[in-house]
Amino acid sequence: MRIRDRLVLFLATGFFSGYLPGAPGTFGTLIGLPICYVLSGFQIGLSVIIVVLFIGLSVALASKAEKLLKQKDASQIVIDEIAGLLVTFVGLPFNLPTAVLGFIIFRVFDILKPIPIRWLDTKVSGGRGIVADDVVAGIYANLVLRFLIFILGIGVVP
């Protein structure tokens, strides 16, 4: 296997966390938390640009990794979970309560796949399909987390 292909798999599998047994999507999502923390220190405009670029990179890497693994939407590919988690936290305060809630809310949406997430997961193929359902789960999670931050006042500096 070429070095470039190894790099693709390294990134697409969330530094190989997608190979961990049991719950690769959850392990991949955990990899996204430090990235979310770093992004929380940036201005909102820059954060959005970085997240959009990351989504584009995720689509390309997931597409290539799917071909390398010779399996449609292989469970080892977790860069889509990382992208979805970035969407979950974009523009929101990042602290322990929001990190825990955002992580849980995103995983619930990613696992349950409410409309249109399940449709995207089954009808859109390739890298776009791998990433799209997680981005929508991230949008849903972002909105729910925003609501909870407003109601509970968590993450708001007095």
N, C-alpha and C positions, 0 to 999 in steps of 0.2 A: 504494500500500500504506500502510495506517495505521501510525502510530508504534508502537502496541501490537503489531501484527503484526511489525514490524521488530525490536522488543525480544524477542519470543518467538523469532524466528529467530536473533537474536544469541546468546541464551542457549542455546537448544537445539542450536545448531551449535558450541558451545564457543568463543564469541567469533569465529565464522566459521572456526575451524580445520577444521571438517568439510568445507569447500570446497576444502581443499588436495588436490592430486591424488595418486593412488597409494595412500595408506593413511590415509584420514580417521579411522578408528577408532583408529589408533596416535597420530595427532596429537591427537585428542580426549583420549586417555588421558594424554598428556603434560601437557595443561592441568590435569588433576586433581592432579598431583604437588605443586604449591605449596599447594593446598587441604589435601592430606593432611599436609603439613608443619605448617601452621597448626593443624590439628585435633590433631596429636600433642602440642601444648602444653596441651591442655585435659584436665580430668579425664574419666575413662572414661564416666561417666554422661552428662555434657554432650555428649561426642563422639557417643555412641550416639543421643541425641536429635537432634542436628544432622544426622547421617547419615540417620536415619529421615525427618526433615522434608525433607531434600534429595531422597530417593527419591520422596516424595510430589510434590514440586515437579517433579521430572524426569518423572514419569508425565504430569502435567498439561501441561507444556511440550512433551513428545514427541508427545502426542496432538494438540495444537493445531498444532505444526509439520508433522506428517504431513498434516494437512488443508490447510495453507497451501502445502506443496510438491506436493500432489496426487499423492503416491507412498507406497505402503505401506512402512514401515520404511526410509525414504530414508537412503542412506549418509551424507548430510550431517548427519543428527541424531546427535550424539555425546555428548549429555548423559547417555545411558545408560552409556557407557564411564566417564565421570567418576564417576557414582554407583557403578558396580561397583568402581572403584579405591578410592573412599572406604571401601567395605565391606572391601576387601582389607586396608587398613591400620588399621581401627578397633581400638583396644586394643593396638596393637603399637608397638614403638619405631620411630622413623623416622630413619634415617641413610643414608649413601650405600650401604652393602651391602644393607640391607633395602629401600631404594627401588629399586635395580636389580633385585634378586631378585623383589620383589613385582610390579613392573611387568611383568617377563618372564613370571612365573607367571600373572598375570591375563590377559595377552594370549594365552598358550597356551590357557588354558581358554576364553577368549572366541572364539578362532578354531576350535579343535577341537570345541567344544560337546559334551562328554560328557553322558551321561544325567544328569538330565532337561533339561539346557540346550537341546539341539536341539529337544526336544518343546515346551518353552516358546516357543522362537523361532518354531516353525511353527504351533502351535495356539492361542496366546493373541494376540489382535489389539489394535490401538490402542496407546496409550501404555503400558498395562500390559504388553503383549507386548514392546514395544521395550525396556523397562527390566528386566523380570523375568529374562530370560536373563543379563543382565550382573550383576544382583545375585547370582544363584546362582553365576555364575563367580567373583564376588568372595568369596562364602562359601568356595568350594573353595580359592581362592587364599589366603585368610586362614588356613585350616586347614593348608595345606601350608607356608606361611611360618612359622606358629607352630612347626610340627614342625622346620623347618630352623633357626630361631632357637634352639630347645632343643638340637638336635644340634650345631650349629656354634658356638653361643654368640655369634652376632653380634647387635649391638644391645643387649647386656646390659651394664649398668654394673657394673664390678667392685666 
